[in-house]
């Protein structure tokens, strides 16, 4: 007996996307369902980049539909990333669909390392990704991405982004010598951030990852008021002192209407390379408690691992240096959750409205 459309829909409702936790029918991921006798074809559209997930999802859907009665099933899985809503009164930037800010309340918690690995993980999952190094006083992304040289300008007005490991990048670090300190006051720093963002010729980015300096000062306020941010990720360690400052950063984003995508706990646990003993050097459960207090998501926990630091310092961060390793998989899982949280936020509709032109007649 051939399968009918009601059976197809019923079957799809039992299949859960492991990344979103939602079924393929109610989430409207299943599209273009075509039945011809006992032959069935359909598309599964993911709102997040998930190249590593295509085959498992294709297999999951195909096997379930065959079990439901379809003799031959053709499943096409693909990703489609769209622009999502940002703060009120802030316009989107041409060439950028979504901006994800990576922030921390205090320095030294591994925010820049987390930012670059999340950017590379999004790119590894098939997204077009850019990195804006907004830490004007301490730019570290040129080193971490292994990029040397100066950005070019083709039109004399905009800068062409530099490229490293498949992602576009811009940083004040590309314009100055490594040993040159940025002895600038706040207004100059915020102006530099805006210029780096708006005067760079970004090329069709699904996501721009912004590596913020620590704290809640001028740059963070400029970002909140003038830059169209889709969501923010807070990086912390389990240590009480780091969590106190991380809470301040989270509250700042809440006040200015930027959604919190979640919290990443870095240096969560240390495994002794000699005996394998597990040590919670900076404490345990701090980020989880913070997530409960603020009703947000713990996106992932990363170990205190010398390899992460060594790989970032060498210009080949973990996601690139050891793509099949355990830590790279954690970064990819965090990146997918960030992208899913963005996909579930309100879509940007400003591009859908026509321009209104008033003419004197």
Helices and strands as residue ranges (DSSP letters): H 5-13, E 30-36, E 39-46, G 51-53, H 54-67, E 72-79, E 96-103, H 111-124, E 129-133, H 141-144, E 162-164, E 167-171, G 172-174, H 186-198, E 205-211, H 218-226, E 231-236, H 240-255, E 260-265, E 270-271, E 278-279, H 286-294, E 298-301, H 306-313, H 318-321, H 326-343, G 350-352
